[in-house]
């Protein structure tokens, strides 16, 4: 997926206002992968016999999935770029990923899908932090 994201960024006809294209591509990819992984983890949690104990995990997964997908879409648009909005959405995504990873890690020993989800969330959290640092 990063290949297509990078290819699209290379075709953008204008300057990307000093954005690090590699960090941007990595962050966009991490956001979309995390959104998919969190959605799948929530669905897997719903299939567990102990679903009542996983309600916070499910809610956190779905919130993170929505925020990551939105962040990925916002990062995909560059016309009329607003650095303040980009920073705010990256901060929100980083916070959502941290929260989801923290929650999934509590269940990772019992549920493999939670372990995988926590890893995707940590990757996205790091990618958001690295892109944020490159903006400052």
C-alpha positions in Angstrom: 0.0 0.0 0.0 2.8 2.4 0.8 4.0 2.1 -2.9 0.7 3.5 -4.2 0.5 6.2 -1.5 4.1 7.2 -2.4 3.3 7.1 -6.1 0.3 9.4 -5.7 2.2 11.8 -3.6 4.9 12.0 -6.3 2.2 12.9 -8.9 0.9 15.9 -6.8 1.4 18.9 -9.1 2.4 21.4 -6.4 4.8 21.6 -3.5 3.6 19.9 -0.4 4.4 22.9 1.8 7.6 21.3 3.3 5.9 18.1 4.3 8.3 15.1 4.5 6.8 12.9 1.7 8.2 9.7 3.2 6.9 10.3 6.7 3.5 11.4 5.2 3.3 8.2 3.1 4.2 6.1 6.1 1.6 7.8 8.3 -1.2 7.5 5.7 -0.4 3.8 5.2 -0.3 3.2 9.0 -3.6 5.1 9.5 -5.5 3.0 6.9 -3.9 -0.3 8.1 -4.8 0.6 11.7 -8.4 1.5 10.8 -8.8 -1.9 9.1 -7.1 -3.8 11.9 -9.2 -2.1 14.6 -12.4 -2.8 12.7 -11.5 -6.5 12.4 -10.5 -6.7 16.1 -13.8 -5.2 17.2 -15.6 -7.8 15.0 -13.5 -10.6 16.4 -14.2 -9.4 20.0 -17.9 -9.6 19.2 -17.4 -13.2 18.3 -15.7 -14.1 21.6 -17.7 -16.0 24.2 -16.8 -13.3 26.8 -18.0 -10.4 24.7 -19.5 -8.6 27.8 -15.9 -8.3 29.2 -14.7 -6.8 25.9 -17.2 -3.9 25.5 -14.5 -1.3 26.3 -12.2 -2.9 23.8 -14.8 -3.0 21.1 -15.7 0.7 21.7 -12.0 1.7 21.7 -11.4 -0.3 18.5 -14.3 1.4 16.7 -13.3 4.9 17.9 -9.7 4.3 16.8 -10.8 2.9 13.4 -12.9 5.9 12.7 -10.2 8.4 13.8 -7.5 6.6 11.8 -9.6 6.4 8.6 -10.5 10.1 8.9 -6.8 11.0 9.5 -5.7 9.0 6.5 -8.3 10.8 4.3 -7.3 14.2 5.6 -3.6 13.5 5.0 -4.5 12.4 1.5 -5.7 16.0 0.6 -3.3 18.7 0.0 -5.1 21.5 -1.8 -5.7 24.3 0.7 -3.5 22.6 3.3 -4.0 23.8 6.8 -1.1 22.9 9.2 -3.2 23.6 12.3 -5.9 21.1 11.2 -3.2 18.5 10.3 -1.5 18.9 13.7 -4.9 18.6 15.5 -5.9 15.5 13.6 -2.5 13.8 14.1 -2.7 14.5 17.8 -6.2 13.0 18.0 -5.1 10.0 16.0 -2.0 9.4 18.1 -4.1 9.6 21.3 -6.8 7.2 19.9 -4.1 4.7 18.9 -2.4 4.9 22.3 -5.7 4.3 24.0 -6.6 1.4 21.8 -3.2 -0.2 22.1 -3.3 0.1 25.8 -6.7 -1.5 25.9 -5.9 -4.3 23.5 -2.6 -5.1 25.3 -4.7 -6.0 28.3 -6.4 -8.8 26.3 -3.4 -9.8 24.1 -2.5 -12.8 26.1 -5.9 -14.3 25.7 -6.9 -13.0 22.2 -4.4 -13.0 19.3 -6.5 -10.4 17.4 -6.0 -8.0 20.3 -2.2 -8.6 20.2 -2.2 -7.8 16.4 -4.4 -4.8 16.9 -2.2 -3.4 19.6 0.8 -3.7 17.3 -0.9 -1.9 14.5 -2.0 0.9 16.9 1.5 1.3 18.2 2.8 1.6 14.7 0.3 4.2 13.8 0.9 6.1 17.0 4.6 6.2 16.2 3.9 7.3 12.5 1.7 10.1 13.7 4.3 11.3 16.2 7.0 11.2 13.6 5.0 13.2 11.1 4.0 15.7 13.8 7.7 16.1 14.8 8.6 16.8 11.1 5.9 19.6 11.0 7.3 21.5 13.9 
